[in-house]
């Protein structure tokens, strides 16, 4: 009888130990649990922004020093190609509703603004990107003194222009979950 109780106790300990050392992965901005005691969660969800249009008040030299080798074409094409191929799904930033591939094709081909002189709709390209927002989880590795960021979402925003063609802000295109 003692052997049976001891065996059940040992099996229970193995199950508990195994469960405690497992790490669950994040899915669409949900919290991630980690048993790694060398890491502190600094933020379960934080938003970072990378502006792609130089603010007028910034000096050219400083702007170039903080945006080294930023390849807007690669970023734009990678995200858009992933959506158009069906690898990723695009969502509306305001309603969180899913866009179809055809809707994304229409957004990428035409942003709805009419050029009154040529009466043609403008095609959105990487040059039109004004900002990339990312939702992230931050974990600090105490042992190696490193901050690890896990990006869970990428938002693409493009230039909002006034009637004279001047940049006046950002307009959302869509977001994808990673």
Number of C-alpha atoms within 10 A of each C-alpha: 6 7 8 9 10 11 12 12 12 12 12 12 12 12 11 11 11 10 11 13 11 12 12 11 11 15 11 13 16 12 14 13 14 17 12 12 9 13 19 14 16 14 14 16 17 14 13 12 12 11 15 19 17 14 10 7 6 10 10 11 8 10 14 13 9 9 13 8 8 11 10 18 12 11 14 18 13 11 19 22 12 15 20 17 10 12 9 17 21 26 19 15 17 8 7 11 10 15 17 15 17 10 13 19 14 14 16 15 14 16 14 13 14 12 11 9 6 7 9 12 14 14 14 18 15 14 13 17 24 22 21 20 16 22 22 20 22 19 19 17 16 12 9 9 10 11 15 15 15 16 20 19 16 21 21 22 22 24 22 17 14 10 9 6 9 10 14 10 14 18 16 18 20 22 25 22 17 15
